[in-house]
Amino acid sequence: MLRDTLDSRTARRFRTGSAALDFVHTGGIGRWMEAELVRTPQDAGYWLALVLDLDADVVRAGPHDLAPLRRLREAVWQLAQAAVGGTAFRSTDVDVVNAAALVPPPAIAMSRDGTGRVVPPVEAEQALSALARDAVELFTGPLRTRVRTCAADNCELLFVDASRPGQRRWCSMGLCGSRVKMRRYRA
């Protein structure tokens, strides 16, 4: 459902196993402030559509949507850090996610062939609601204990460990995992 021609921003796309965690990786948190990918309403619409697997032009965002987007993204980041650390969630972060989840999510429809689709247009507030609901499911469900941070020293990507034994350490074995193993081998 993503658009066929993807630009250079999509080269940075990393699938975490959760749309809410994918959303967190749009940058702007902690030491990654310079990696901010959502600077304009157009960026917001693009990235919200991308993490929700919608066509790029489906989500409409305005200047007023940037602050709520950043608040929700920060709250999900903090919840993920608490999940990784096995600590309690801060009530302020829970409140931000709950408030966003109260907004009605995007409307969906079924076609005669049995496929489903999101009914456009989708307002940014609805997209944020869908992401907040994903975060609620993640952090209240059995996968909460499977939220991980990449074990590489120079990577802080979050992911959901869906491996059977639950012992995944790297965001990607092809990138971080092989780099760490190569460094150990050379040492």
C-alpha positions as CSV (number, residue, x, y, z in Angstrom):
1,M,0.0,0.0,0.0
2,L,3.0,2.3,0.2
3,R,3.6,4.4,-2.8
4,D,5.6,2.8,-5.5
5,T,8.3,5.4,-5.8
6,L,10.0,6.1,-2.5
7,D,12.4,8.9,-1.9
8,S,15.6,9.0,0.1
9,R,13.8,9.5,3.4
10,T,12.5,5.9,3.1
11,A,16.0,4.5,2.9
12,R,16.1,5.2,6.6
13,R,12.9,3.1,7.2
14,F,13.3,0.4,9.8
15,R,10.5,-1.9,10.7
16,T,10.4,-2.5,14.5
17,G,7.4,-4.8,14.7
18,S,5.2,-2.0,16.0
19,A,3.8,1.1,14.2
20,A,4.2,3.1,17.4
21,L,7.9,2.2,17.7
22,D,8.3,2.9,13.9
23,F,6.9,6.3,14.7
24,V,9.4,7.0,17.5
25,H,12.2,6.5,15.0
26,T,11.2,9.6,13.1
27,G,13.8,11.3,15.3
28,G,14.0,14.3,17.5
29,I,14.5,12.6,20.8
30,G,17.5,12.7,23.2
31,R,20.8,12.8,21.4
32,W,19.1,12.3,18.1
33,M,17.6,15.8,17.9
34,E,19.6,16.5,14.7
35,A,18.0,13.4,13.1
36,E,14.5,15.0,13.2
37,L,12.5,13.9,10.2
38,V,9.3,15.7,10.9
39,R,9.9,19.4,10.5
40,T,6.9,20.5,8.4
41,P,3.2,19.5,8.2
42,Q,4.1,17.8,4.9
43,D,6.7,15.7,6.6
44,A,4.2,14.8,9.3
45,G,1.6,13.6,6.8
46,Y,4.3,11.6,4.9
47,W,5.7,9.9,8.0
48,L,2.4,9.2,9.6
49,A,1.2,7.5,6.4
50,L,4.5,5.6,6.1
51,V,4.4,4.1,9.6
52,L,0.7,3.2,9.2
53,D,1.3,1.6,5.7
54,L,-1.0,4.1,4.0
55,D,-0.5,5.8,0.6
56,A,1.7,8.8,1.2
57,D,-0.9,11.4,0.2
58,V,-3.7,10.1,2.5
59,V,-2.8,11.8,5.8
60,R,-3.5,15.5,6.0
61,A,-1.5,17.4,8.6
62,G,-1.3,21.1,9.4
63,P,1.0,23.3,11.5
64,H,-1.2,22.7,14.6
65,D,-0.5,18.9,14.4
66,L,3.3,19.1,14.9
67,A,3.2,19.7,18.7
68,P,0.7,16.8,19.5
69,L,2.8,14.6,17.2
70,R,6.0,15.4,19.1
71,R,4.3,14.9,22.5
72,L,3.0,11.5,21.5
73,R,6.3,10.5,20.0
74,E,8.2,11.5,23.2
75,A,5.6,9.7,25.4
76,V,5.9,6.5,23.4
77,W,9.7,6.8,23.5
78,Q,9.6,7.1,27.3
79,L,7.2,4.2,27.6
80,A,9.5,2.1,25.5
81,Q,12.5,3.0,27.7
82,A,10.5,2.0,30.8
83,A,9.5,-1.3,29.1
84,V,13.1,-2.0,28.2
85,G,14.3,-1.2,31.7
86,G,11.4,-3.0,33.4
87,T,10.4,0.1,35.3
88,A,7.0,1.7,35.9
89,F,5.5,4.0,33.3
90,R,5.4,7.7,34.1
91,S,1.8,8.9,34.5
92,T,2.4,11.9,32.2
93,D,3.4,9.6,29.3
94,V,0.5,7.3,29.9
95,D,-1.9,10.3,30.0
96,V,-0.5,11.6,26.6
97,V,-1.0,8.2,25.0
98,N,-4.5,7.7,26.5
99,A,-5.6,11.2,25.3
100,A,-4.5,10.5,21.8
101,A,-6.1,7.1,21.8
102,L,-9.5,8.6,22.7
103,V,-9.7,10.3,19.3
104,P,-11.6,8.2,16.7
105,P,-9.1,6.3,14.5
106,P,-9.2,6.4,10.7
107,A,-12.4,4.9,9.2
108,I,-12.0,1.6,7.5
109,A,-14.2,-0.1,4.8
110,M,-14.4,-3.5,3.3
111,S,-14.7,-4.3,-0.4
112,R,-16.6,-7.1,-2.0
113,D,-13.4,-9.0,-2.6
114,G,-12.9,-9.2,1.2
115,T,-10.0,-6.7,1.4
116,G,-10.0,-3.8,3.8
117,R,-8.8,-0.3,3.4
118,V,-8.6,3.0,5.2
119,V,-11.1,5.5,3.9
120,P,-9.3,8.7,2.9
121,P,-8.7,11.4,3.8
122,V,-7.1,10.7,7.2
123,E,-6.5,13.6,9.5
124,A,-3.2,13.7,11.4
125,E,-5.2,13.5,14.7
126,Q,-6.8,10.2,13.5
127,A,-3.4,8.8,12.5
128,L,-2.0,9.7,15.9
129,S,-4.9,7.9,17.5
130,A,-4.1,4.8,15.5
131,L,-0.5,5.0,16.7
132,A,-1.5,5.6,20.3
133,R,-3.8,2.6,20.2
134,D,-0.9,0.5,18.8
135,A,1.2,1.7,21.8
136,V,-1.6,0.8,24.2
137,E,-1.7,-2.7,22.8
138,L,2.0,-3.1,22.8
139,F,2.6,-1.8,26.3
140,T,-0.3,-3.6,27.9
141,G,0.1,-6.9,26.1
142,P,2.4,-9.8,26.2
143,L,4.9,-8.1,23.9
144,R,5.7,-5.4,26.5
145,T,8.5,-7.6,27.8
146,R,9.8,-8.1,24.3
147,V,10.5,-4.4,23.6
148,R,14.3,-4.1,23.1
149,T,17.0,-1.6,22.4
150,C,19.7,-2.6,19.9
151,A,22.7,-4.0,21.8
152,A,25.2,-2.2,19.5
153,D,27.1,0.6,21.3
154,N,26.3,3.2,18.6
155,C,22.6,2.3,18.0
156,E,19.5,3.0,20.1
157,L,16.9,1.7,17.7
158,L,13.9,0.0,19.4
159,F,12.3,-3.2,18.2
160,V,9.9,-5.9,19.3
161,D,11.6,-9.2,19.7
162,A,9.3,-11.6,18.0
163,S,11.8,-14.4,17.8
164,R,10.7,-17.7,19.3
165,P,13.4,-17.8,22.1
166,G,13.1,-14.1,22.8
167,Q,16.8,-13.5,22.7
168,R,17.2,-11.1,19.7
169,R,19.9,-8.5,20.5
170,W,20.3,-6.4,17.4
171,C,17.9,-4.2,15.4
172,S,19.3,-5.9,12.4
173,M,21.7,-8.8,12.2
174,G,22.8,-7.6,8.7
175,L,23.8,-4.2,10.1
176,C,24.5,-3.9,13.8
177,G,24.9,-7.6,14.6
178,S,27.4,-8.2,11.9
179,R,29.3,-5.0,12.7
180,V,29.7,-5.9,16.4
181,K,30.7,-9.4,15.5
182,M,33.3,-8.1,13.0
183,R,34.7,-5.7,15.6
184,R,35.1,-8.6,18.1
185,Y,36.7,-10.7,15.4
186,R,39.2,-8.0,14.5
187,A,40.0,-7.3,18.2
